Amino acid sequence: MSASDLHLLVLLLLVLVAGLALGAMAYVSYRHPALATPLMVASGGAAVLVACVGVILTR
């Protein structure tokens, strides 16, 4: 397995985990509307983290 294949695998796993986390946050905010604002802040933080990891993986 080459380094490029490993980067693609890590990227795929990151996308899958982020999708699951966003789905879970959407479900929780639907069931408990009072948590919508904290979850928006958390999803914003997750977006920044994903962007940073994307920049690192492209180098």
mmCIF file of the N, C-alpha and C atoms, coordinates in Angstrom:
data_MODEL
# 
_entry.id   MODEL 
# 
loop_
_atom_site.group_PDB 
_atom_site.id 
_atom_site.type_symbol 
_atom_site.label_atom_id 
_atom_site.label_alt_id 
_atom_site.label_comp_id 
_atom_site.label_asym_id 
_atom_site.label_entity_id 
_atom_site.label_seq_id 
_atom_site.pdbx_PDB_ins_code 
_atom_site.Cartn_x 
_atom_site.Cartn_y 
_atom_site.Cartn_z 
_atom_site.occupancy 
_atom_site.B_iso_or_equiv 
_atom_site.pdbx_formal_charge 
_atom_site.auth_seq_id 
_atom_site.auth_comp_id 
_atom_site.auth_asym_id 
_atom_site.auth_atom_id 
_atom_site.pdbx_PDB_model_num 
ATOM 1   N N  . MET A 1 1  ? 0.856   -1.168 0.000  1.00 0.00 ? 1  MET A N  1 
ATOM 2   C CA . MET A 1 1  ? 0.000   0.000  0.000  1.00 0.00 ? 1  MET A CA 1 
ATOM 3   C C  . MET A 1 1  ? 0.904   1.234  0.000  1.00 0.00 ? 1  MET A C  1 
ATOM 4   N N  . SER A 1 2  ? 0.696   2.090  -0.964 1.00 0.00 ? 2  SER A N  1 
ATOM 5   C CA . SER A 1 2  ? 1.535   3.282  -1.066 1.00 0.00 ? 2  SER A CA 1 
ATOM 6   C C  . SER A 1 2  ? 1.003   4.393  -0.160 1.00 0.00 ? 2  SER A C  1 
ATOM 7   N N  . ALA A 1 3  ? 1.805   5.426  -0.032 1.00 0.00 ? 3  ALA A N  1 
ATOM 8   C CA . ALA A 1 3  ? 1.413   6.556  0.817  1.00 0.00 ? 3  ALA A CA 1 
ATOM 9   C C  . ALA A 1 3  ? 0.181   7.247  0.255  1.00 0.00 ? 3  ALA A C  1 
ATOM 10  N N  . SER A 1 4  ? 0.052   7.309  -1.057 1.00 0.00 ? 4  SER A N  1 
ATOM 11  C CA . SER A 1 4  ? -1.103  7.956  -1.668 1.00 0.00 ? 4  SER A CA 1 
ATOM 12  C C  . SER A 1 4  ? -2.383  7.170  -1.382 1.00 0.00 ? 4  SER A C  1 
ATOM 13  N N  . ASP A 1 5  ? -2.290  5.835  -1.405 1.00 0.00 ? 5  ASP A N  1 
ATOM 14  C CA . ASP A 1 5  ? -3.444  5.013  -1.067 1.00 0.00 ? 5  ASP A CA 1 
ATOM 15  C C  . ASP A 1 5  ? -3.840  5.205  0.393  1.00 0.00 ? 5  ASP A C  1 
ATOM 16  N N  . LEU A 1 6  ? -2.855  5.329  1.252  1.00 0.00 ? 6  LEU A N  1 
ATOM 17  C CA . LEU A 1 6  ? -3.122  5.537  2.666  1.00 0.00 ? 6  LEU A CA 1 
ATOM 18  C C  . LEU A 1 6  ? -3.804  6.883  2.891  1.00 0.00 ? 6  LEU A C  1 
ATOM 19  N N  . HIS A 1 7  ? -3.383  7.911  2.173  1.00 0.00 ? 7  HIS A N  1 
ATOM 20  C CA . HIS A 1 7  ? -4.011  9.233  2.292  1.00 0.00 ? 7  HIS A CA 1 
ATOM 21  C C  . HIS A 1 7  ? -5.470  9.171  1.848  1.00 0.00 ? 7  HIS A C  1 
ATOM 22  N N  . LEU A 1 8  ? -5.732  8.460  0.767  1.00 0.00 ? 8  LEU A N  1 
ATOM 23  C CA . LEU A 1 8  ? -7.107  8.333  0.290  1.00 0.00 ? 8  LEU A CA 1 
ATOM 24  C C  . LEU A 1 8  ? -7.975  7.566  1.288  1.00 0.00 ? 8  LEU A C  1 
ATOM 25  N N  . LEU A 1 9  ? -7.415  6.536  1.889  1.00 0.00 ? 9  LEU A N  1 
ATOM 26  C CA . LEU A 1 9  ? -8.153  5.760  2.883  1.00 0.00 ? 9  LEU A CA 1 
ATOM 27  C C  . LEU A 1 9  ? -8.473  6.605  4.107  1.00 0.00 ? 9  LEU A C  1 
ATOM 28  N N  . VAL A 1 10 ? -7.512  7.365  4.577  1.00 0.00 ? 10 VAL A N  1 
ATOM 29  C CA . VAL A 1 10 ? -7.734  8.244  5.730  1.00 0.00 ? 10 VAL A CA 1 
ATOM 30  C C  . VAL A 1 10 ? -8.783  9.300  5.390  1.00 0.00 ? 10 VAL A C  1 
ATOM 31  N N  . LEU A 1 11 ? -8.715  9.848  4.184  1.00 0.00 ? 11 LEU A N  1 
ATOM 32  C CA . LEU A 1 11 ? -9.695  10.842 3.760  1.00 0.00 ? 11 LEU A CA 1 
ATOM 33  C C  . LEU A 1 11 ? -11.095 10.239 3.703  1.00 0.00 ? 11 LEU A C  1 
ATOM 34  N N  . LEU A 1 12 ? -11.224 9.039  3.164  1.00 0.00 ? 12 LEU A N  1 
ATOM 35  C CA . LEU A 1 12 ? -12.514 8.363  3.107  1.00 0.00 ? 12 LEU A CA 1 
ATOM 36  C C  . LEU A 1 12 ? -13.065 8.123  4.507  1.00 0.00 ? 12 LEU A C  1 
ATOM 37  N N  . LEU A 1 13 ? -12.229 7.648  5.411  1.00 0.00 ? 13 LEU A N  1 
ATOM 38  C CA . LEU A 1 13 ? -12.672 7.415  6.790  1.00 0.00 ? 13 LEU A CA 1 
ATOM 39  C C  . LEU A 1 13 ? -13.073 8.717  7.472  1.00 0.00 ? 13 LEU A C  1 
ATOM 40  N N  . LEU A 1 14 ? -12.341 9.788  7.201  1.00 0.00 ? 14 LEU A N  1 
ATOM 41  C CA . LEU A 1 14 ? -12.678 11.086 7.774  1.00 0.00 ? 14 LEU A CA 1 
ATOM 42  C C  . LEU A 1 14 ? -14.036 11.561 7.279  1.00 0.00 ? 14 LEU A C  1 
ATOM 43  N N  . VAL A 1 15 ? -14.297 11.387 6.006  1.00 0.00 ? 15 VAL A N  1 
ATOM 44  C CA . VAL A 1 15 ? -15.590 11.792 5.439  1.00 0.00 ? 15 VAL A CA 1 
ATOM 45  C C  . VAL A 1 15 ? -16.719 10.966 6.041  1.00 0.00 ? 15 VAL A C  1 
ATOM 46  N N  . LEU A 1 16 ? -16.508 9.662  6.198  1.00 0.00 ? 16 LEU A N  1 
ATOM 47  C CA . LEU A 1 16 ? -17.540 8.810  6.784  1.00 0.00 ? 16 LEU A CA 1 
ATOM 48  C C  . LEU A 1 16 ? -17.830 9.178  8.236  1.00 0.00 ? 16 LEU A C  1 
ATOM 49  N N  . VAL A 1 17 ? -16.794 9.411  9.012  1.00 0.00 ? 17 VAL A N  1 
ATOM 50  C CA . VAL A 1 17 ? -16.985 9.784  10.420 1.00 0.00 ? 17 VAL A CA 1 
ATOM 51  C C  . VAL A 1 17 ? -17.659 11.144 10.528 1.00 0.00 ? 17 VAL A C  1 
ATOM 52  N N  . ALA A 1 18 ? -17.254 12.096 9.681  1.00 0.00 ? 18 ALA A N  1 
ATOM 53  C CA . ALA A 1 18 ? -17.889 13.420 9.700  1.00 0.00 ? 18 ALA A CA 1 
ATOM 54  C C  . ALA A 1 18 ? -19.359 13.317 9.312  1.00 0.00 ? 18 ALA A C  1 
ATOM 55  N N  . GLY A 1 19 ? -19.673 12.481 8.341  1.00 0.00 ? 19 GLY A N  1 
ATOM 56  C CA . GLY A 1 19 ? -21.075 12.283 7.949  1.00 0.00 ? 19 GLY A CA 1 
ATOM 57  C C  . GLY A 1 19 ? -21.900 11.687 9.077  1.00 0.00 ? 19 GLY A C  1 
ATOM 58  N N  . LEU A 1 20 ? -21.348 10.705 9.759  1.00 0.00 ? 20 LEU A N  1 
ATOM 59  C CA . LEU A 1 20 ? -22.059 10.124 10.901 1.00 0.00 ? 20 LEU A CA 1 
ATOM 60  C C  . LEU A 1 20 ? -22.258 11.145 12.019 1.00 0.00 ? 20 LEU A C  1 
ATOM 61  N N  . ALA A 1 21 ? -21.230 11.941 12.285 1.00 0.00 ? 21 ALA A N  1 
ATOM 62  C CA . ALA A 1 21 ? -21.337 12.945 13.346 1.00 0.00 ? 21 ALA A CA 1 
ATOM 63  C C  . ALA A 1 21 ? -22.371 14.009 12.981 1.00 0.00 ? 21 ALA A C  1 
ATOM 64  N N  . LEU A 1 22 ? -22.366 14.457 11.731 1.00 0.00 ? 22 LEU A N  1 
ATOM 65  C CA . LEU A 1 22 ? -23.352 15.456 11.320 1.00 0.00 ? 22 LEU A CA 1 
ATOM 66  C C  . LEU A 1 22 ? -24.765 14.889 11.361 1.00 0.00 ? 22 LEU A C  1 
ATOM 67  N N  . GLY A 1 23 ? -24.916 13.635 10.974 1.00 0.00 ? 23 GLY A N  1 
ATOM 68  C CA . GLY A 1 23 ? -26.228 12.994 11.068 1.00 0.00 ? 23 GLY A CA 1 
ATOM 69  C C  . GLY A 1 23 ? -26.711 12.889 12.505 1.00 0.00 ? 23 GLY A C  1 
ATOM 70  N N  . ALA A 1 24 ? -25.810 12.541 13.402 1.00 0.00 ? 24 ALA A N  1 
ATOM 71  C CA . ALA A 1 24 ? -26.176 12.443 14.818 1.00 0.00 ? 24 ALA A CA 1 
ATOM 72  C C  . ALA A 1 24 ? -26.548 13.817 15.379 1.00 0.00 ? 24 ALA A C  1 
ATOM 73  N N  . MET A 1 25 ? -25.800 14.853 14.993 1.00 0.00 ? 25 MET A N  1 
ATOM 74  C CA . MET A 1 25 ? -26.127 16.200 15.478 1.00 0.00 ? 25 MET A CA 1 
ATOM 75  C C  . MET A 1 25 ? -27.462 16.680 14.918 1.00 0.00 ? 25 MET A C  1 
ATOM 76  N N  . ALA A 1 26 ? -27.747 16.347 13.666 1.00 0.00 ? 26 ALA A N  1 
ATOM 77  C CA . ALA A 1 26 ? -29.031 16.726 13.086 1.00 0.00 ? 26 ALA A CA 1 
ATOM 78  C C  . ALA A 1 26 ? -30.184 16.028 13.816 1.00 0.00 ? 26 ALA A C  1 
ATOM 79  N N  . TYR A 1 27 ? -30.006 14.759 14.138 1.00 0.00 ? 27 TYR A N  1 
ATOM 80  C CA . TYR A 1 27 ? -31.034 14.014 14.858 1.00 0.00 ? 27 TYR A CA 1 
ATOM 81  C C  . TYR A 1 27 ? -31.265 14.596 16.255 1.00 0.00 ? 27 TYR A C  1 
ATOM 82  N N  . VAL A 1 28 ? -30.176 14.893 16.970 1.00 0.00 ? 28 VAL A N  1 
ATOM 83  C CA . VAL A 1 28 ? -30.303 15.438 18.326 1.00 0.00 ? 28 VAL A CA 1 
ATOM 84  C C  . VAL A 1 28 ? -30.948 16.817 18.298 1.00 0.00 ? 28 VAL A C  1 
ATOM 85  N N  . SER A 1 29 ? -30.576 17.652 17.326 1.00 0.00 ? 29 SER A N  1 
ATOM 86  C CA . SER A 1 29 ? -31.178 18.986 17.272 1.00 0.00 ? 29 SER A CA 1 
ATOM 87  C C  . SER A 1 29 ? -32.644 18.915 16.859 1.00 0.00 ? 29 SER A C  1 
ATOM 88  N N  . TYR A 1 30 ? -33.038 17.886 16.121 1.00 0.00 ? 30 TYR A N  1 
ATOM 89  C CA . TYR A 1 30 ? -34.450 17.708 15.761 1.00 0.00 ? 30 TYR A CA 1 
ATOM 90  C C  . TYR A 1 30 ? -35.252 17.258 16.980 1.00 0.00 ? 30 TYR A C  1 
ATOM 91  N N  . ARG A 1 31 ? -34.675 16.347 17.760 1.00 0.00 ? 31 ARG A N  1 
ATOM 92  C CA . ARG A 1 31 ? -35.380 15.841 18.943 1.00 0.00 ? 31 ARG A CA 1 
ATOM 93  C C  . ARG A 1 31 ? -35.361 16.816 20.107 1.00 0.00 ? 31 ARG A C  1 
ATOM 94  N N  . HIS A 1 32 ? -34.296 17.594 20.249 1.00 0.00 ? 32 HIS A N  1 
ATOM 95  C CA . HIS A 1 32 ? -34.143 18.538 21.347 1.00 0.00 ? 32 HIS A CA 1 
ATOM 96  C C  . HIS A 1 32 ? -33.773 19.907 20.771 1.00 0.00 ? 32 HIS A C  1 
ATOM 97  N N  . PRO A 1 33 ? -34.761 20.714 20.397 1.00 0.00 ? 33 PRO A N  1 
ATOM 98  C CA . PRO A 1 33 ? -34.472 22.003 19.745 1.00 0.00 ? 33 PRO A CA 1 
ATOM 99  C C  . PRO A 1 33 ? -33.629 22.958 20.589 1.00 0.00 ? 33 PRO A C  1 
ATOM 100 N N  . ALA A 1 34 ? -33.631 22.815 21.900 1.00 0.00 ? 34 ALA A N  1 
ATOM 101 C CA . ALA A 1 34 ? -32.835 23.710 22.748 1.00 0.00 ? 34 ALA A CA 1 
ATOM 102 C C  . ALA A 1 34 ? -31.338 23.497 22.526 1.00 0.00 ? 34 ALA A C  1 
ATOM 103 N N  . LEU A 1 35 ? -30.951 22.351 21.991 1.00 0.00 ? 35 LEU A N  1 
ATOM 104 C CA . LEU A 1 35 ? -29.537 22.067 21.753 1.00 0.00 ? 35 LEU A CA 1 
ATOM 105 C C  . LEU A 1 35 ? -29.071 22.510 20.371 1.00 0.00 ? 35 LEU A C  1 
ATOM 106 N N  . ALA A 1 36 ? -29.924 23.140 19.600 1.00 0.00 ? 36 ALA A N  1 
ATOM 107 C CA . ALA A 1 36 ? -29.578 23.489 18.222 1.00 0.00 ? 36 ALA A CA 1 
ATOM 108 C C  . ALA A 1 36 ? -28.400 24.469 18.167 1.00 0.00 ? 36 ALA A C  1 
ATOM 109 N N  . THR A 1 37 ? -28.396 25.487 19.021 1.00 0.00 ? 37 THR A N  1 
ATOM 110 C CA . THR A 1 37 ? -27.308 26.479 18.980 1.00 0.00 ? 37 THR A CA 1 
ATOM 111 C C  . THR A 1 37 ? -25.962 25.878 19.373 1.00 0.00 ? 37 THR A C  1 
ATOM 112 N N  . PRO A 1 38 ? -25.854 25.122 20.462 1.00 0.00 ? 38 PRO A N  1 
ATOM 113 C CA . PRO A 1 38 ? -24.556 24.505 20.761 1.00 0.00 ? 38 PRO A CA 1 
ATOM 114 C C  . PRO A 1 38 ? -24.098 23.538 19.674 1.00 0.00 ? 38 PRO A C  1 
ATOM 115 N N  . LEU A 1 39 ? -25.050 22.851 19.055 1.00 0.00 ? 39 LEU A N  1 
ATOM 116 C CA . LEU A 1 39 ? -24.662 21.925 17.993 1.00 0.00 ? 39 LEU A CA 1 
ATOM 117 C C  . LEU A 1 39 ? -24.182 22.664 16.752 1.00 0.00 ? 39 LEU A C  1 
ATOM 118 N N  . MET A 1 40 ? -24.717 23.853 16.481 1.00 0.00 ? 40 MET A N  1 
ATOM 119 C CA . MET A 1 40 ? -24.237 24.637 15.349 1.00 0.00 ? 40 MET A CA 1 
ATOM 120 C C  . MET A 1 40 ? -22.791 25.073 15.590 1.00 0.00 ? 40 MET A C  1 
ATOM 121 N N  . VAL A 1 41 ? -22.479 25.450 16.808 1.00 0.00 ? 41 VAL A N  1 
ATOM 122 C CA . VAL A 1 41 ? -21.101 25.822 17.144 1.00 0.00 ? 41 VAL A CA 1 
ATOM 123 C C  . VAL A 1 41 ? -20.182 24.611 17.002 1.00 0.00 ? 41 VAL A C  1 
ATOM 124 N N  . ALA A 1 42 ? -20.636 23.457 17.456 1.00 0.00 ? 42 ALA A N  1 
ATOM 125 C CA . ALA A 1 42 ? -19.829 22.239 17.348 1.00 0.00 ? 42 ALA A CA 1 
ATOM 126 C C  . ALA A 1 42 ? -19.619 21.851 15.887 1.00 0.00 ? 42 ALA A C  1 
ATOM 127 N N  . SER A 1 43 ? -20.648 21.976 15.065 1.00 0.00 ? 43 SER A N  1 
ATOM 128 C CA . SER A 1 43 ? -20.486 21.625 13.654 1.00 0.00 ? 43 SER A CA 1 
ATOM 129 C C  . SER A 1 43 ? -19.585 22.627 12.944 1.00 0.00 ? 43 SER A C  1 
ATOM 130 N N  . GLY A 1 44 ? -19.606 23.886 13.362 1.00 0.00 ? 44 GLY A N  1 
ATOM 131 C CA . GLY A 1 44 ? -18.671 24.863 12.809 1.00 0.00 ? 44 GLY A CA 1 
ATOM 132 C C  . GLY A 1 44 ? -17.234 24.512 13.159 1.00 0.00 ? 44 GLY A C  1 
ATOM 133 N N  . GLY A 1 45 ? -17.026 24.091 14.380 1.00 0.00 ? 45 GLY A N  1 
ATOM 134 C CA . GLY A 1 45 ? -15.694 23.651 14.790 1.00 0.00 ? 45 GLY A CA 1 
ATOM 135 C C  . GLY A 1 45 ? -15.251 22.418 14.030 1.00 0.00 ? 45 GLY A C  1 
ATOM 136 N N  . ALA A 1 46 ? -16.185 21.498 13.789 1.00 0.00 ? 46 ALA A N  1 
ATOM 137 C CA . ALA A 1 46 ? -15.852 20.294 13.014 1.00 0.00 ? 46 ALA A CA 1 
ATOM 138 C C  . ALA A 1 46 ? -15.504 20.662 11.578 1.00 0.00 ? 46 ALA A C  1 
ATOM 139 N N  . ALA A 1 47 ? -16.183 21.641 11.021 1.00 0.00 ? 47 ALA A N  1 
ATOM 140 C CA . ALA A 1 47 ? -15.883 22.073 9.649  1.00 0.00 ? 47 ALA A CA 1 
ATOM 141 C C  . ALA A 1 47 ? -14.478 22.660 9.558  1.00 0.00 ? 47 ALA A C  1 
ATOM 142 N N  . VAL A 1 48 ? -14.101 23.433 10.565 1.00 0.00 ? 48 VAL A N  1 
ATOM 143 C CA . VAL A 1 48 ? -12.741 23.986 10.584 1.00 0.00 ? 48 VAL A CA 1 
ATOM 144 C C  . VAL A 1 48 ? -11.711 22.859 10.700 1.00 0.00 ? 48 VAL A C  1 
ATOM 145 N N  . LEU A 1 49 ? -11.989 21.864 11.529 1.00 0.00 ? 49 LEU A N  1 
ATOM 146 C CA . LEU A 1 49 ? -11.080 20.736 11.686 1.00 0.00 ? 49 LEU A CA 1 
ATOM 147 C C  . LEU A 1 49 ? -10.934 19.965 10.376 1.00 0.00 ? 49 LEU A C  1 
ATOM 148 N N  . VAL A 1 50 ? -12.039 19.720 9.698  1.00 0.00 ? 50 VAL A N  1 
ATOM 149 C CA . VAL A 1 50 ? -11.996 19.000 8.424  1.00 0.00 ? 50 VAL A CA 1 
ATOM 150 C C  . VAL A 1 50 ? -11.231 19.804 7.384  1.00 0.00 ? 50 VAL A C  1 
ATOM 151 N N  . ALA A 1 51 ? -11.416 21.111 7.375  1.00 0.00 ? 51 ALA A N  1 
ATOM 152 C CA . ALA A 1 51 ? -10.689 21.952 6.423  1.00 0.00 ? 51 ALA A CA 1 
ATOM 153 C C  . ALA A 1 51 ? -9.186  21.887 6.684  1.00 0.00 ? 51 ALA A C  1 
ATOM 154 N N  . CYS A 1 52 ? -8.795  21.923 7.940  1.00 0.00 ? 52 CYS A N  1 
ATOM 155 C CA . CYS A 1 52 ? -7.362  21.845 8.278  1.00 0.00 ? 52 CYS A CA 1 
ATOM 156 C C  . CYS A 1 52 ? -6.774  20.496 7.878  1.00 0.00 ? 52 CYS A C  1 
ATOM 157 N N  . VAL A 1 53 ? -7.501  19.438 8.137  1.00 0.00 ? 53 VAL A N  1 
ATOM 158 C CA . VAL A 1 53 ? -7.026  18.102 7.764  1.00 0.00 ? 53 VAL A CA 1 
ATOM 159 C C  . VAL A 1 53 ? -6.938  17.990 6.239  1.00 0.00 ? 53 VAL A C  1 
ATOM 160 N N  . GLY A 1 54 ? -7.888  18.569 5.534  1.00 0.00 ? 54 GLY A N  1 
ATOM 161 C CA . GLY A 1 54 ? -7.841  18.569 4.072  1.00 0.00 ? 54 GLY A CA 1 
ATOM 162 C C  . GLY A 1 54 ? -6.621  19.268 3.535  1.00 0.00 ? 54 GLY A C  1 
ATOM 163 N N  . VAL A 1 55 ? -6.272  20.391 4.142  1.00 0.00 ? 55 VAL A N  1 
ATOM 164 C CA . VAL A 1 55 ? -5.070  21.113 3.724  1.00 0.00 ? 55 VAL A CA 1 
ATOM 165 C C  . VAL A 1 55 ? -3.829  20.284 3.995  1.00 0.00 ? 55 VAL A C  1 
ATOM 166 N N  . ILE A 1 56 ? -3.794  19.611 5.131  1.00 0.00 ? 56 ILE A N  1 
ATOM 167 C CA . ILE A 1 56 ? -2.643  18.780 5.478  1.00 0.00 ? 56 ILE A CA 1 
ATOM 168 C C  . ILE A 1 56 ? -2.521  17.608 4.508  1.00 0.00 ? 56 ILE A C  1 
ATOM 169 N N  . LEU A 1 57 ? -3.649  16.996 4.157  1.00 0.00 ? 57 LEU A N  1 
ATOM 170 C CA . LEU A 1 57 ? -3.602  15.835 3.269  1.00 0.00 ? 57 LEU A CA 1 
ATOM 171 C C  . LEU A 1 57 ? -3.201  16.201 1.843  1.00 0.00 ? 57 LEU A C  1 
ATOM 172 N N  . THR A 1 58 ? -3.482  17.417 1.422  1.00 0.00 ? 58 THR A N  1 
ATOM 173 C CA . THR A 1 58 ? -3.142  17.799 0.053  1.00 0.00 ? 58 THR A CA 1 
ATOM 174 C C  . THR A 1 58 ? -1.664  18.141 -0.102 1.00 0.00 ? 58 THR A C  1 
ATOM 175 N N  . ARG A 1 59 ? -0.937  18.338 0.978  1.00 0.00 ? 59 ARG A N  1 
ATOM 176 C CA . ARG A 1 59 ? 0.490   18.664 0.889  1.00 0.00 ? 59 ARG A CA 1 
ATOM 177 C C  . ARG A 1 59 ? 1.327   17.480 0.640  1.00 0.00 ? 59 ARG A C  1 
# 
